[in-house]
Amino acid sequence: MRITGGALRSRRLKAPAGRETRPTADRVKESIFSILGPVVVEARVLDLFAGSGALGLEALSRGALECTFVEKAQKAAGVVSANIRDLGLDKKCRIMVMDALAPRGRLESLKPFDLIFCDPPYNKGLASATPALVWDEGLLAPGGWLVIEHSPQENIAQTGELECLDQRKYGQTMLSFFRNQKKVEGPNKK
């Protein structure tokens, strides 16, 4: 596993041992970031079900400002920490060891995020629960993107003003790209 683009291109990443974590394939990562393009630059990123942290670290390599990694497995969180340290990204990262679908305000002071990655275990209902969580908790900034990696057998529904704008299938992996269509309000419109 490696970083596929940006300033840290070709740097190797550690992955948690065992089968509990399923790292995102390099070709899938390349596709995600090709589709997102300049959206990543200067983005505030949230990596839910972080695993090794590969998606968030890839975003940082490609110009994201900062990334918060959420992972409930202590061993996987340790691997994220090691990858961050090995890449010299300590000042741009935060790790939260907790259930990604139960933040209940723990991300309150950090939100909203411009880009959220979600790569939960397949076929456990976790991917389909993510849009509602992101919308209900107000985690995604207006105009922000939510990318969910899931099994093609899982149906991911739109919620609130999160609109699914694209889906791509890569073997046993489906990518769903949602955008927060809510308009920016007030004098500080972007």
Protein Blocks (a to p, Z undefined) as FASTA:
>chain_A
ZZfedjlgoiacdddedjkbccddfklmmmmmmmnmmmmgopacddehklnommmmmmmm
nopabdcdddfblklmmmmmmmmmmnopmmmgccddddfklnnoplmmmmccfbdcdddd
ehklmmmmmmmmmmmnomacghiacdddddfkbccddehjbccfbdcdehjaccdddddf
bdcedjkbZZ
